[in-house]
């Protein structure tokens, strides 16, 4: 039997979770057992109320930096290349509708292409396993 993901909303702070089951404790407000199942329309409405966007190269690099703070990987040392990659991600967002990795070729099949949204699942790629870096070298294994 396949596990089905659903939308869940914290009835205290309206935090949205998407998964097979809700978290026991809301990561936003700390309420215990506060999630109720909701439909996609309601979840998207709650998410749309947040006026936050990643729309500049600096925003993209900050998001990547935040991701790497407590992980086994870090950003590439070449700041100019990191900036160029972030601009490629924004260009893909503008032209293709999502922040796809600038080093990967999208197929046009949205379902398949979701795995190419940056950062992609690079830890499953051969380049990570063999060389300790993602496809484009943006993320590298810490030494």
C-alpha positions, 0 to 999 in steps of 0.5 A, spaced: 500 500 500 502 506 497 503 512 503 499 518 501 501 525 503 496 530 505 496 537 507 495 538 515 494 545 518 496 547 525 490 550 528 493 554 533 498 558 528 496 556 521 503 552 519 502 548 513 505 541 513 505 536 507 506 529 509 503 522 511 502 524 518 502 531 521 508 532 526 506 531 533 509 538 535 508 544 531 515 547 529 512 554 528 509 555 535 510 549 539 503 546 540 502 539 541 497 535 537 495 541 534 495 539 526 488 538 523 488 535 515 486 540 510 485 540 503 490 543 498 486 549 496 486 551 504 493 549 504 495 554 498 491 559 501 495 559 508 501 559 504 499 565 499 498 569 506 505 569 507 509 575 503 516 572 502 519 571 496 526 569 494 527 573 488 534 576 488 541 572 487 543 574 494 536 571 497 538 565 493 545 564 496 542 566 503 537 560 502 543 555 500 548 558 505 542 557 511 541 550 508 549 548 509 550 551 516 549 544 519 550 539 514 555 535 511 556 539 505 558 547 504 557 552 498 563 552 493 568 557 495 568 560 488 563 566 490 563 569 483 561 562 480 556 561 486 553 568 484 552 566 477 549 559 479 544 563 483 542 567 477 541 561 473 536 559 478 532 565 477 532 565 470 529 558 470 524 561 475 522 566 470 522 562 464 520 555 466 516 557 472 520 553 478 527 554 480 531 549 477 538 547 477 541 551 472 546 545 470 540 540 469 536 540 462 529 540 464 524 535 460 518 539 460 514 533 464 513 537 471 512 531 475 519 529 472 522 535 473 521 537 480 527 533 482 531 538 478 529 544 483 535 547 486 538 544 490 536 538 487 537 531 491 544 531 489 546 526 494 543 520 490 547 522 484 554 519 482 558 525 482 556 526 490 558 519 491 564 519 487 567 526 488 563 529 494 560 534 490 553 536 486 552 536 479 554 543 478 559 543 484 555 548 487 555 544 494 561 540 496 562 535 501 566 538 508 573 536 509 
